[in-house]
Amino acid sequence: MPTYVAFLRAINLGANRKFAKDDIRQVVESSGFTDVETHINTGNVRFTTPMRSRVKIEKTLEDAFAADRGFDVPTMVFTTAEVADIAREAASLSAERPGLERHYVYLLKDELPPDVVARVEGLATDAGGMVVRGRVAHALLGPGYQAGTVDPLGAAKLLGVATSRNLTVITAIAAKWC
């Protein structure tokens, strides 16, 4: 049976969007998914299902999360093989750029059209740049990056529905589940 990893967006932010990892696991299991595990409290969940359609899996999860929480929880789903590829690509991109201050991995709901990819990748500044690969965008932030700046390149608004994790989390998830 296929194994997937879902990345949840915009949870555990402020007082009104709480969704603890044990609650996530419970909702995913009650939706018929099996072998459910979570990783830290930022909305990372692994599961198996006979379902093959990523879009159908995302909708099933989003509907269950909304019913349980009372707010929308955008969800991006990848196979474990895709997550392993994302982690390898991220490690390679970081290795090619010694001295990075931060490496954020944006996990996208949908692939970006080529013209938007060009715009995103064209936003490079002294703070760093973006590299887009399919449904993943890497924010590679160098010494010009100011800690605490949420979107130093102004790229997030161009990515559509997405969530981000840092390189450490993506590497840990891949090592644990892939």
C-alpha positions as CSV (number, residue, x, y, z in Angstrom):
1,M,0.0,0.0,0.0
2,P,1.4,3.4,-0.9
3,T,2.8,5.6,1.9
4,Y,2.5,9.4,1.8
5,V,3.6,12.4,3.8
6,A,1.2,15.3,4.3
7,F,2.4,18.8,5.2
8,L,-0.2,21.0,6.9
9,R,-0.2,24.8,6.5
10,A,-1.1,27.5,9.0
11,I,-1.6,25.4,12.1
12,N,-0.4,26.2,15.7
13,L,-0.3,29.9,14.9
14,G,-1.9,32.0,17.5
15,A,-4.7,31.0,19.9
16,N,-7.3,30.0,17.3
17,R,-5.5,27.6,15.0
18,K,-4.3,25.0,17.4
19,F,-3.9,21.4,16.1
20,A,-1.7,19.2,18.2
21,K,0.1,16.3,16.6
22,D,-1.9,13.7,18.5
23,D,-5.1,15.3,17.3
24,I,-3.8,15.3,13.8
25,R,-3.0,11.6,14.0
26,Q,-6.5,10.9,15.4
27,V,-8.3,12.7,12.6
28,V,-6.1,11.1,9.9
29,E,-6.8,7.6,11.4
30,S,-10.5,8.3,11.7
31,S,-10.5,9.2,8.0
32,G,-9.5,5.7,7.2
33,F,-5.7,6.1,6.8
34,T,-3.4,3.6,8.4
35,D,0.1,3.4,9.9
36,V,-0.3,7.1,10.9
37,E,2.7,8.9,12.5
38,T,3.4,12.6,13.2
39,H,6.7,14.4,13.4
40,I,7.0,17.4,15.7
41,N,4.2,19.8,16.2
42,T,4.3,21.7,12.9
43,G,1.9,19.6,10.8
44,N,3.9,16.7,9.4
45,V,2.0,13.4,9.1
46,R,2.9,10.1,7.4
47,F,0.2,7.5,6.5
48,T,-0.6,4.7,4.2
49,T,-3.7,4.4,2.0
50,P,-4.8,2.5,-1.1
51,M,-5.9,5.8,-2.6
52,R,-3.7,6.8,-5.5
53,S,-4.9,10.3,-6.3
54,R,-2.9,13.0,-4.5
55,V,-5.8,15.5,-5.1
56,K,-8.3,13.1,-3.6
57,I,-6.1,12.4,-0.6
58,E,-5.6,16.1,0.0
59,K,-9.3,16.8,-0.2
60,T,-10.2,13.9,2.1
61,L,-7.7,15.2,4.7
62,E,-8.7,18.9,4.3
63,D,-12.4,18.0,4.7
64,A,-11.7,16.0,7.8
65,F,-9.4,18.6,9.3
66,A,-12.0,21.4,8.7
67,A,-14.8,19.3,10.2
68,D,-12.7,18.6,13.3
69,R,-11.1,22.0,13.8
70,G,-13.7,24.4,12.3
71,F,-11.1,26.1,10.1
72,D,-9.4,25.3,6.8
73,V,-6.1,23.4,6.9
74,P,-4.5,23.5,3.4
75,T,-2.6,20.2,3.0
76,M,0.2,19.3,0.6
77,V,0.7,15.5,0.0
78,F,3.8,13.8,-1.4
79,T,4.8,10.2,-1.7
80,T,7.7,9.1,0.5
81,A,9.8,8.7,-2.6
82,E,9.1,12.3,-3.5
83,V,10.0,13.4,0.0
84,A,13.3,11.5,-0.3
85,D,14.0,13.3,-3.6
86,I,13.1,16.7,-2.0
87,A,15.6,16.0,0.8
88,R,18.3,15.0,-1.6
89,E,17.8,18.0,-3.8
90,A,17.7,20.3,-0.8
91,A,21.0,18.8,0.5
92,S,22.6,19.2,-2.9
93,L,21.4,22.8,-3.3
94,S,22.8,23.7,0.2
95,A,26.1,22.0,-0.5
96,E,26.5,24.0,-3.7
97,R,26.1,27.2,-1.7
98,P,28.5,27.2,1.3
99,G,27.7,29.9,3.8
100,L,23.9,29.8,3.7
101,E,22.2,31.3,6.7
102,R,18.9,29.5,6.1
103,H,17.4,27.1,3.7
104,Y,13.6,27.0,3.6
105,V,11.7,24.4,1.5
106,Y,8.3,25.5,0.3
107,L,6.0,22.6,-0.4
108,L,3.5,23.7,-3.0
109,K,-0.1,22.5,-3.6
110,D,0.4,22.8,-7.4
111,E,3.2,23.2,-9.8
112,L,3.8,26.8,-10.9
113,P,3.5,27.8,-14.6
114,P,6.8,28.5,-16.3
115,D,6.4,32.3,-16.3
116,V,5.8,32.3,-12.5
117,V,8.8,30.1,-12.0
118,A,10.9,32.6,-13.9
119,R,9.5,35.5,-11.8
120,V,10.2,33.6,-8.5
121,E,13.7,32.6,-9.5
122,G,14.3,36.2,-10.7
123,L,13.8,37.6,-7.2
124,A,17.4,37.1,-6.2
125,T,18.9,39.7,-3.9
126,D,21.9,40.0,-1.6
127,A,19.7,38.1,0.9
128,G,19.6,35.0,-1.4
129,G,17.5,33.4,-4.1
130,M,14.8,30.9,-5.0
131,V,15.1,27.6,-6.9
132,V,11.9,26.0,-8.1
133,R,11.7,22.2,-8.8
134,G,8.2,20.9,-9.6
135,R,6.0,21.4,-6.5
136,V,8.9,22.6,-4.4
137,A,10.6,26.0,-4.1
138,H,13.8,26.4,-2.1
139,A,14.6,29.7,-0.5
140,L,18.4,29.8,-0.2
141,L,19.2,32.6,2.1
142,G,22.8,33.9,2.5
143,P,24.6,36.3,4.9
144,G,22.4,39.2,3.7
145,Y,19.4,37.5,5.2
146,Q,18.0,39.2,8.3
147,A,16.8,36.7,10.9
148,G,13.1,37.1,11.7
149,T,12.3,38.3,8.2
150,V,9.3,36.2,7.1
151,D,9.6,36.5,3.3
152,P,12.9,38.4,2.6
153,L,12.6,37.7,-1.2
154,G,8.9,38.6,-1.6
155,A,8.3,35.2,-3.2
156,A,5.7,33.6,-0.9
157,K,2.8,35.5,-2.6
158,L,3.8,34.0,-6.0
159,L,3.9,30.4,-4.8
160,G,0.1,29.8,-4.4
161,V,-1.0,27.5,-1.6
162,A,2.2,26.3,0.1
163,T,3.8,25.6,3.4
164,S,7.4,25.8,4.4
165,R,9.8,23.7,6.5
166,N,13.5,24.3,7.1
167,L,16.2,22.0,5.8
168,T,16.6,20.4,9.2
169,V,13.0,19.3,9.3
170,I,12.9,18.0,5.7
171,T,16.1,16.1,6.3
172,A,14.7,14.6,9.5
173,I,11.4,13.6,7.9
174,A,13.2,11.9,5.0
175,A,15.5,10.0,7.3
176,K,12.6,8.9,9.5
177,W,10.0,8.0,6.9
178,C,11.6,7.4,3.5
